[in-house]
């Protein structure tokens, strides 16, 4: 479109150019400049626009720094985990990810601890991460079991696997959840894993310890 406009302008202006040059020398330079100033302006705009990069000059930092709902802001979250097998609540050891289990990805915490760890046997999970975006799976429930050195998925929990009427169940904040080991833990979550005959899971009644 710009080229078409320039072509038409040049075509219509050549007569003006001829007329201007044939006029007596008494015509002032200012008058000549007034005639050709639009042409100079159009050419300048074309050159500048052709060198301007396309797309937004400023990008939304939130779009650049997030992955799967996680960003590079440091987090220190707490969630509550309870495991019940055949009606018995299982003890989750203290210091999992600190001096118990697998001590991994310590670069993401800046200390000698895994991004998910425990401090006591209350079932409180501590999620501490300088930049969750670097490794989003460190916020998944299954990652804690990797740190612990135990197994958990939709068919097995702590070496107890689906058989007959007994199955693995997961509920988060009192609601059934089918993501199992892929569930991304959020601050304040109450998580319950059951292995038993299928039955409704009661909401947790104990508190998260920070």
C-alpha positions in Angstrom: 0.0 0.0 0.0 2.9 2.4 0.8 4.6 1.6 -2.5 1.3 2.3 -4.4 0.9 5.7 -2.6 4.5 6.7 -3.3 4.1 5.7 -7.0 0.9 7.8 -7.4 2.5 10.7 -5.5 5.6 10.7 -7.7 3.4 10.5 -10.9 1.3 13.4 -9.8 4.2 15.4 -8.6 6.4 15.4 -11.7 4.3 18.1 -13.3 4.6 20.2 -10.2 8.4 19.6 -10.4 8.5 20.7 -14.0 6.3 23.7 -13.4 8.4 24.7 -10.4 11.7 24.4 -12.2 10.4 26.4 -15.2 9.2 29.3 -13.1 11.4 32.4 -12.9 14.2 32.4 -10.5 12.3 34.8 -8.4 10.3 32.0 -6.8 11.6 31.6 -3.3 13.3 28.5 -2.0 10.6 28.4 0.8 7.8 28.0 -1.8 9.7 25.1 -3.4 10.3 23.4 -0.1 6.5 23.7 0.7 5.8 21.7 -2.5 8.2 18.9 -1.8 8.0 18.7 2.0 5.1 16.1 1.8 7.2 13.9 -0.4 10.1 14.0 2.1 7.8 13.3 5.0 6.3 10.2 3.3 9.7 8.8 2.4 10.9 9.3 6.0 7.9 7.6 7.5 8.3 4.7 5.1 12.0 4.2 6.0 11.3 4.3 9.7 8.3 2.0 9.6 10.3 -0.6 7.5 13.0 -0.8 10.2 10.6 -1.1 13.2 10.4 -4.7 14.5 7.0 -6.3 14.4 5.2 -7.5 17.6 4.9 -6.0 21.0 7.9 -4.2 22.3 7.1 -5.0 26.0 6.0 -8.5 26.9 4.0 -9.4 30.0 6.5 -10.8 32.6 3.8 -13.0 34.0 3.7 -14.8 30.6 7.4 -15.3 30.4 8.0 -16.4 34.0 5.2 -18.9 34.5 5.0 -22.6 33.8 2.0 -24.8 34.6 0.8 -22.2 37.0 4.1 -21.8 38.8 6.5 -18.9 38.5 10.0 -18.0 39.6 8.9 -16.3 42.8 10.2 -18.0 45.9 7.6 -20.1 47.8 7.3 -21.5 51.3 4.1 -23.5 51.4 2.6 -26.0 53.7 0.2 -28.9 53.0 -1.2 -31.7 55.1 -0.8 -35.3 54.1 -2.5 -38.3 55.7 -2.2 -41.9 54.5 -4.6 -44.6 55.7 -4.2 -48.2 54.8 -6.8 -50.8 55.7 -8.1 -48.4 58.3 -4.7 -47.6 59.9 -3.1 -44.2 59.7 0.5 -44.5 58.5 3.3 -42.5 60.1 5.1 -40.1 57.7 8.7 -39.9 59.1 10.3 -36.7 60.3 13.0 -35.0 58.2 12.1 -36.7 54.9 14.2 -34.8 52.4 16.5 -33.4 55.0 18.4 -36.4 56.5 15.9 -39.1 55.7 15.0 -40.5 52.2 16.5 -38.9 49.1 18.1 -35.5 49.4 17.7 -34.1 45.9 17.4 -30.8 44.0 18.9 -28.9 46.9 19.9 -26.2 44.4 16.2 -25.2 44.3 16.0 -24.6 48.1 19.4 -23.0 48.7 19.9 -25.4 51.7 20.5 -29.0 52.4 16.9 -30.0 51.9 14.7 -31.2 49.0 12.0 -28.9 47.7 9.4 -31.0 49.5 10.3 -32.2 53.0 9.0 -32.8 56.5 10.2 -31.6 59.9 8.1 -33.9 62.1 5.7 -36.8 62.0 2.5 -34.7 61.8 2.2 -35.2 58.0 2.9 -31.5 57.3 4.7 -31.1 54.0 7.0 -28.1 53.6 7.3 -26.9 50.0 10.3 -24.6 49.8 11.6 -23.5 46.4 13.5 -20.6 45.1 12.2 -21.0 41.5 9.5 -23.6 41.0 9.6 -22.9 37.2 13.0 -24.5 36.9 11.5 -27.9 37.7 7.7 -27.8 38.0 7.4 -31.5 39.0 8.9 -30.6 42.4 5.4 -29.4 43.4 3.7 -32.6 42.5 2.5 -35.1 45.2 4.4 -37.9 43.5 7.6 -35.9 43.9 7.3 -36.1 47.7 7.1 -39.9 47.5 10.3 -39.9 45.3 12.0 -37.9 48.0 10.7 -40.3 50.6 11.7 -43.3 48.7 8.3 -44.8 48.6 5.8 -45.6 45.8 2.6 -43.9 45.0 0.3 -43.8 41.9 -3.3 -44.6 41.0 -2.8 -48.3 41.6 -0.4 -48.5 44.5 0.5 -46.8 47.7 3.4 -47.9 50.0 3.5 -51.4 48.3 -0.2 -51.9 48.6 -1.8 -52.3 45.2 -5.3 -52.5 43.9 -6.8 -56.0 44.2 -10.4 -57.1 44.2 -12.4 -54.5 46.2 -9.5 -52.6 47.7 -8.3 -49.6 45.7 -6.2 -46.5 46.1 -8.2 -43.3 46.6 -7.1 -39.7 46.6 -9.0 -36.7 48.0 -7.8 -33.1 48.2 -9.7 -30.8 50.5 -12.5 -33.3 50.8 -13.0 -33.7 47.0 -12.1 -36.8 45.1 -9.1 -36.3 42.8 -7.9 -38.5 39.9 -4.5 -36.9 39.3 -2.8 -39.0 42.0 1.0 -38.6 41.8 0.6 -35.8 39.2 -1.4 -33.6 41.5 0.3 -30.2 42.0 0.2 -29.3 45.7 -1.0 -25.9 46.7 -0.5 -23.9 49.8 -2.9 -25.0 52.6 -4.0 -28.3 50.9 -5.4 -31.1 53.0 -4.5 -34.4 51.1 -5.7 -37.8 52.1 -4.7 -41.1 50.4 -6.7 -44.3 51.3 -6.2 -47.9 50.5 -9.2 -49.9 51.4 -12.6 -50.9 50.1 -14.1 -47.9 48.3 -15.9 -45.6 50.7 -16.4 -41.9 51.1 -13.4 -40.1 52.7 -14.1 -37.9 55.6 -12.5 -34.4 55.7 -9.3 -34.2 57.7 -9.7 -32.8 61.2 -6.1 -32.2 62.3 -4.2 -29.0 61.6 -1.2 -28.2 59.5 1.9 -27.5 61.6 4.2 -24.8 60.3 
